[in-house]
């Protein structure tokens, strides 16, 4: 994955039940314009990646931790991963 694709991930992009990661956007920062979500570099960059069970397990643990942190803050955290 390109760094911008990784930065652009949201929770709905991850299918934990089937171990799939949907890549269909990227985050980019341009001086004078700021940070924004855009399409990937090219059409073939839109893809689905299969994730190993070990990665799914780590993502599930992270999601639980993030939900706990979100609860501490009153649910005000963004949807970004």
N, CA, C and O of each residue as an XYZ file, in Angstrom:
324
protein
N       0.831     -1.190      0.000
C       0.000      0.000      0.000
C       0.870      1.245      0.000
O       1.940      1.274      0.608
N       0.408      2.242     -0.671
C       1.051      3.547     -0.603
C       0.668      4.212      0.726
O      -0.384      3.919      1.294
N       1.518      5.094      1.205
C       1.274      5.755      2.483
C      -0.057      6.505      2.480
O      -0.801      6.436      3.458
N      -0.368      7.216      1.401
C      -1.628      7.952      1.316
C      -2.840      7.037      1.371
O      -3.874      7.410      1.924
N      -2.721      5.830      0.795
C      -3.822      4.859      0.855
C      -4.022      4.377      2.285
O      -5.152      4.229      2.751
N      -2.923      4.139      2.969
C      -2.990      3.718      4.370
C      -3.599      4.816      5.230
O      -4.452      4.549      6.076
N      -3.159      6.055      5.011
C      -3.685      7.200      5.769
C      -5.171      7.429      5.510
O      -5.875      7.958      6.371
N      -5.650      7.037      4.340
C      -7.039      7.275      3.968
C      -8.022      6.221      4.446
O      -9.221      6.339      4.193
N      -7.538      5.189      5.134
C      -8.428      4.114      5.569
C      -9.435      4.583      6.617
O      -9.114      5.371      7.507
N     -10.644      4.084      6.488
C     -11.708      4.269      7.472
C     -12.152      2.874      7.913
O     -11.896      1.894      7.213
N     -12.812      2.779      9.059
C     -13.267      1.472      9.536
C     -14.160      0.737      8.535
O     -14.034     -0.482      8.417
N     -15.047      1.405      7.815
C     -15.867      0.661      6.841
C     -15.049      0.006      5.714
O     -15.575     -0.843      4.995
N     -13.787      0.384      5.553
C     -12.939     -0.217      4.525
C     -12.435     -1.606      4.925
O     -11.898     -2.333      4.090
N     -12.606     -1.976      6.195
C     -12.099     -3.253      6.690
C     -13.261     -4.196      6.967
O     -14.158     -3.884      7.750
N     -13.232     -5.352      6.314
C     -14.209     -6.419      6.555
C     -13.520     -7.451      7.440
O     -12.844     -8.353      6.946
N     -13.697     -7.310      8.758
C     -13.025     -8.200      9.700
C     -13.544     -9.631      9.612
O     -12.785    -10.574      9.837
N     -14.810     -9.810      9.291
C     -15.378    -11.152      9.209
C     -14.783    -11.965      8.064
O     -14.596    -13.175      8.189
N     -14.490    -11.305      6.954
C     -13.954    -12.002      5.785
C     -12.466    -11.745      5.558
O     -11.880    -12.293      4.623
N     -11.844    -10.911      6.411
C     -10.418    -10.644      6.311
C     -10.022     -9.872      5.064
O      -9.006    -10.170      4.437
N     -10.836     -8.870      4.701
C     -10.585     -8.112      3.480
C     -10.425     -6.629      3.772
O     -11.062     -6.081      4.672
N      -9.561     -5.993      2.993
C      -9.305     -4.561      3.110
C      -9.563     -3.925      1.758
O      -8.938     -4.297      0.765
N     -10.485     -2.963      1.713
C     -10.856     -2.288      0.474
C     -10.053     -0.999      0.329
O     -10.123     -0.116      1.184
N      -9.290     -0.897     -0.758
C      -8.502      0.302     -1.043
C      -9.196      1.042     -2.180
O      -9.195      0.572     -3.318
N      -9.791      2.204     -1.879
C     -10.494      2.954     -2.922
C     -10.322      4.470     -2.805
O     -10.986      5.237     -3.503
N      -9.411      4.893     -1.903
C      -9.150      6.320     -1.732
C      -7.782      6.510     -1.082
O      -7.172      5.559     -0.593
N      -7.320      7.739     -1.085
C      -6.045      8.076     -0.459
C      -6.156      9.456      0.174
O      -6.965     10.287     -0.239
N      -5.336      9.678      1.171
C      -5.263     10.982      1.815
C      -4.026     11.687      1.267
O      -2.962     11.077      1.158
N      -4.159     12.955      0.924
C      -3.031     13.707      0.378
C      -2.961     15.072      1.042
O      -3.983     15.658      1.398
N      -1.738     15.569      1.204
C      -1.537     16.913      1.746
C      -0.762     17.733      0.726
O       0.297     17.314      0.260
N      -1.284     18.885      0.385
C      -0.601     19.812     -0.512
C      -0.465     21.156      0.188
O      -1.424     21.672      0.763
N       0.731     21.709      0.131
C       0.974     23.021      0.730
C       0.024     24.040      0.100
O      -0.094     24.113     -1.123
N      -0.637     24.806      0.922
C      -1.568     25.813      0.446
C      -2.983     25.300      0.239
O      -3.923     26.086      0.120
N      -3.134     23.977      0.197
C      -4.469     23.404     -0.001
C      -4.913     22.583      1.206
O      -6.109     22.410      1.444
N      -3.956     22.088      1.951
C      -4.283     21.295      3.127
C      -4.355     19.807      2.825
O      -3.837     19.336      1.812
N      -5.003     19.079      3.715
C      -5.141     17.632      3.596
C      -6.539     17.293      3.119
O      -7.520     17.870      3.588
N      -6.630     16.354      2.183
C      -7.921     15.984      1.614
C      -7.895     14.537      1.141
O      -6.830     13.957      0.930
N      -9.084     13.965      0.977
C      -9.251     12.608      0.463
C      -9.383     12.693     -1.045
O     -10.088     13.555     -1.569
N      -8.699     11.790     -1.743
C      -8.745     11.773     -3.207
C      -8.801     10.331     -3.701
O      -8.666      9.393     -2.916
N      -8.998     10.164     -4.986
C      -8.935      8.843     -5.598
C      -7.497      8.347     -5.555
O      -6.565      9.148     -5.487
N      -7.312      7.027     -5.595
C      -5.941      6.500     -5.632
C      -5.195      6.971     -6.879
O      -5.773      7.588     -7.774
N      -3.906      6.668     -6.915
C      -3.018      7.138     -7.969
C      -3.540      6.809     -9.372
O      -3.473      7.650    -10.269
N      -4.052      5.605     -9.565
C      -4.622      5.228    -10.865
C      -5.736      4.206    -10.662
O      -5.926      3.706     -9.554
N      -6.467      3.897    -11.717
C      -7.628      3.003    -11.633
C      -7.257      1.618    -11.092
O      -8.020      1.023    -10.331
N      -6.097      1.113    -11.480
C      -5.690     -0.218    -11.012
C      -5.308     -0.217     -9.527
O      -5.120     -1.279     -8.934
N      -5.192      0.969     -8.931
C      -4.888      1.057     -7.498
C      -6.105      0.748     -6.641
O      -5.965      0.471     -5.450
N      -7.292      0.790     -7.224
C      -8.503      0.416     -6.495
C      -8.523     -1.105     -6.444
O      -8.589     -1.768     -7.479
N      -8.465     -1.661     -5.218
C      -8.333     -3.097     -5.081
C      -8.795     -3.561     -3.709
O      -9.043     -2.758     -2.809
N      -8.903     -4.877     -3.573
C      -9.234     -5.513     -2.302
C      -8.053     -6.387     -1.919
O      -7.568     -7.179     -2.727
N      -7.597     -6.244     -0.698
C      -6.452     -6.999     -0.197
C      -6.943     -7.999      0.849
O      -7.726     -7.657      1.734
N      -6.477     -9.224      0.732
C      -6.784    -10.255      1.719
C      -5.800    -10.126      2.880
O      -4.591    -10.021      2.669
N      -6.322    -10.133      4.101
C      -5.486     -9.976      5.290
C      -5.347    -11.308      6.030
O      -6.327    -12.040      6.166
N      -4.145    -11.629      6.508
C      -3.967    -12.866      7.278
C      -4.675    -12.768      8.632
O      -4.923    -11.677      9.146
N      -4.989    -13.929      9.191
C      -5.685    -13.975     10.481
C      -4.921    -13.237     11.578
O      -5.535    -12.625     12.453
N      -3.592    -13.287     11.541
C      -2.800    -12.607     12.570
C      -3.023    -11.093     12.523
O      -3.070    -10.439     13.565
N      -3.160    -10.539     11.319
C      -3.406     -9.101     11.171
C      -4.829     -8.765     11.619
O      -5.048     -7.757     12.290
N      -5.784     -9.597     11.254
C      -7.176     -9.389     11.675
C      -7.256     -9.365     13.199
O      -7.961     -8.534     13.771
N      -6.543    -10.266     13.851
C      -6.535    -10.315     15.312
C      -6.002     -9.011     15.913
O      -6.569     -8.486     16.871
N      -4.920     -8.499     15.350
C      -4.337     -7.233     15.838
C      -5.301     -6.072     15.595
O      -5.453     -5.204     16.454
N      -5.948     -6.052     14.439
C      -6.905     -4.974     14.135
C      -8.089     -5.028     15.089
O      -8.567     -3.987     15.540
N      -8.568     -6.229     15.402
C      -9.679     -6.365     16.367
C      -9.275     -5.813     17.731
O     -10.052     -5.097     18.363
N      -8.063     -6.140     18.190
C      -7.575     -5.615     19.472
C      -7.487     -4.097     19.437
O      -7.877     -3.426     20.393
N      -6.977     -3.557     18.343
C      -6.859     -2.107     18.209
C      -8.244     -1.458     18.228
O      -8.427     -0.420     18.864
N      -9.210     -2.052     17.546
C     -10.576     -1.507     17.504
C     -11.167     -1.466     18.919
O     -11.811     -0.485     19.292
N     -10.953     -2.517     19.700
C     -11.433     -2.527     21.086
C     -10.784     -1.406     21.896
O     -11.458     -0.704     22.649
N      -9.466     -1.244     21.733
C      -8.756     -0.172     22.440
C      -9.305      1.184     22.014
O      -9.585      2.034     22.860
N      -9.461      1.393     20.704
C      -9.946      2.673     20.198
C     -11.353      2.971     20.716
O     -11.657      4.109     21.075
N     -12.204      1.955     20.754
C     -13.562      2.159     21.277
C     -13.529      2.582     22.742
O     -14.329      3.414     23.169
N     -12.595      2.005     23.519
C     -12.439      2.405     24.922
C     -11.996      3.852     25.045
O     -12.514      4.597     25.877
N     -11.036      4.252     24.216
C     -10.567      5.641     24.221
C     -11.683      6.593     23.789
O     -11.842      7.679     24.347
N     -12.438      6.170     22.802
C     -13.558      6.971     22.310
C     -14.594      7.177     23.416
O     -15.124      8.276     23.580
N     -14.875      6.124     24.168
C     -15.833      6.215     25.266
C     -15.343      7.187     26.342
O     -16.131      7.934     26.921
N     -14.031      7.169     26.601
C     -13.463      8.090     27.595
C     -13.642      9.547     27.177
O     -13.798     10.430     28.021
N     -13.618      9.788     25.872
C     -13.740     11.150     25.346
C     -15.181     11.536     25.024
O     -15.443     12.617     24.495
N     -16.086     10.662     25.341
C     -17.492     10.961     25.077
C     -17.894     10.717     23.628
O     -18.851     11.319     23.141
N     -17.175      9.844     22.942
C     -17.543      9.486     21.571
C     -17.202     10.521     20.531
O     -17.803     10.528     19.456
N     -16.251     11.405     20.815
C     -15.975     12.501     19.886
C     -14.861     12.214     18.886
O     -14.483     13.109     18.131
N     -14.325     11.004     18.855
C     -13.229     10.697     17.926
C     -13.760     10.486     16.509
O     -14.892     10.040     16.320
N     -12.942     10.808     15.527
C     -13.305     10.638     14.123
C     -13.318      9.158     13.740
O     -12.897      8.308     14.526
N     -13.797      8.852     12.543
C     -13.884      7.485     12.049
C     -12.585      6.935     11.486
O     -12.507      5.743     11.188
N     -11.575      7.760     11.334
C     -10.306      7.289     10.778
C      -9.702      6.210     11.666
O      -9.915      6.184     12.878
N      -8.970      5.350     11.055
C      -8.361      4.228     11.775
C      -7.188      4.674     12.576
O      -6.554      3.860     13.247
